[in-house]
Amino acid sequence: MEHGSRTKLVTAVILALVLGTGVMLGLVSDGSLVALPVEEGTVSDAGRYKMSDQRRRTPMYQQVEPTEAQTLLIDSILEDQLQHMRSLHEEFRTTYLPQYQALIRLTREAILEIFTEEQASKYRALLQEFDESRTQGGERSNRD
């Protein structure tokens, strides 16, 4: 075995050991973590603001223990913010999404010009598979 190959092999083994050690330490340190039960108020808030079923961190405004009156005002502010965000998302969909999609299309076409015919065929198949999975999953990503 050449000296350079041997060095690369030793380096790879050391990196694998360090990575394995890190993973093991992570598992050991997280072993004490347990899922906490979801409080009833958190569930109703999640439904009201259409959050996912995942447990979310406690909002900062709740951590300072607002009064009931303050909580009502905060809820009103958050509802206004939610409506504003929805209108911004709609504006993005109508104004910027076509430009965004055109940019992705142009980028993909430019990349296709670089490939050989065989590579381009594989790339098109990968893009089609990605686009179909994105459509099914409802995800929005700009990977190409």
N, C-alpha and C positions, 0 to 999 in steps of 0.2 A: 504494500500500500504506500502510495506517495505521501510525503510529509504534509502537503497541503490538504489532501483528502482525509488524512488522519486527524488533522486539526479541525477540519469541518465536522467530522464525525464526533469528536470529543465535545466540540462546542454544542452540537445538536443534542447530545446526551445530557450535557449539563443543563441546557435550556429546558429540556423535557423534565428533568428532575426538579428544577426550580418551579416550573409551571405546576407539576404534580403536587409539590409541597404547598404551593399557594392555594390550590384547589382544596387540598385536605384541611389546611388551616381555616379556610373559609367555611367549609362544611362543619368543622368542629365548633367554630365560634358562632355559627348560625343555629346550631343544634338546640340552643336554649330558647330560641324565639318560637312563640306559639301564636296562633291566630286568636285575636281577641273577639269576643262576641260583638255584633253590631248593635248599637243602641237604637232604640225605636225612633228617636228624633232624627238620627242620621239617615235612616231608611226613608222617612217621609221627605226630608230635604232632597235626597237623591232623586226621588220620584218627581218632586216639584221642579227641579232644575234639569231633569232628564240626564242625570249622570249614569254611568255604567253601574253594574252591580258590584264592582270592586269597591273595597273599603278605601275611602279617601282620607287624606290627612285632615285634621281639624283646621278649619279656616282660621287665619290669624285673628280676625275680628271676634271670633268666639273664644279665643284663648284669653282675651282681656275681660271676659265675663260681662257682656253688655246687659243692660236691663231689658225687660220685656218691651218697653217702648222703643229703646234703641234698636232692638232686634227687628221690630216691625219696620222701622225706617231703613235699616240696612237691607232687609228683604226687598223693600220697594226699590232701593237703589240697584240691587242686583237684578231685579226683574227688568228695570229700564236698560241696564247694561246688556242683558240677554237679548232684548228686543233689538238694540242697536247692533249687536254682533250678528244677529240674523239678517238684518238689512245689509250689513257690510258683506256677509257671505253671498247674499243674493246679488249685490253689485259686482262682486268678483266673478260670480258665475256668468252674468250677462255681459260684463265689460271686458274682463281680463282673461277669462277661461279660453275664449277662441284664440287670443294671441298666445297664450301659454301653450295650447295644443299645437298651434302652428310652429312655435319654436321647437317643441319636442319633435314634430314631424321633420322639420328642416335638419335638426341635429341627427336624427336617425338616417336621413337620406345622405348626409355628408359622411357619416360613418360607413354606410353601405358602399359608397364610391371608393373607399380605401381597400375594401376586402376583395379577395378573389371571388369568382363565381360560386365556388363551393362554400367559402366562408360566409358570403352574403346569403346563401340559401339557409345555412344553419342559423345565422343571425335573424333572418326573417321568421324562421320557425320559433326561435326563442322569444322574439318580440310578440308574436301571435299568442304563444302560450302565456306570456306575462300579461298581455292585455286582457285575455280571457279570464285569467285568475283574478285580475284586478276588478274586472266587471262583476264577477261572481261575489267577491269579497267586499265590494264597495269601498276598497281602499283607494287613496289618492296618493300617487307617488310619481316622481319624475325620473325614475330609473329607466335607463335605456341600454 
